[in-house]
Amino acid sequence: MAATRTFKSAGKFMRYFENRQGFYSVLDKVKVLSAGDGKCTCEMEISDEHLNAGETLHGGLTATLVDTISTLAITTTECPPGMSTDINVTYMRPAKKGDTISIVAECLKVGRTMAFVNVDIFNKSNGNKLIAQGRHTKLF
């Protein structure tokens, strides 16, 4: 029952970004596949608004995905979203328009005042190759 409640909560979290104007409008196409117990898996098809000048997935959007999906994973532990104290992204491979990416966030540690999350981003259209990896630290 708790997992169902958590998944519904994750859906509510992502609905906040639906049909938004401005910065968060790029998250419109993110679909939550599963969420609970400090983990979250989402996917998104890359379209024009996600591309950089080289017509590959924009690095800034990749960092936004790390930020947002890691925060979603934290909220499944019943902790508040908190504020970022550190975030980093390592870019390994490009992804292009039409590719479907999978974003997998997992809380490494959730303490009284801080959470540490790992995020892996895979290209499902390219044999599930790892295209980026992020780490995010948040303070509550």
Summary of the structure (lengths in Angstrom):
residues: 140
radius of gyration: 14.3
end to end distance: 26.0
largest distance: 45.5
contacts: 448
relative contact order: 0.19
helix: 30%
strand: 41%
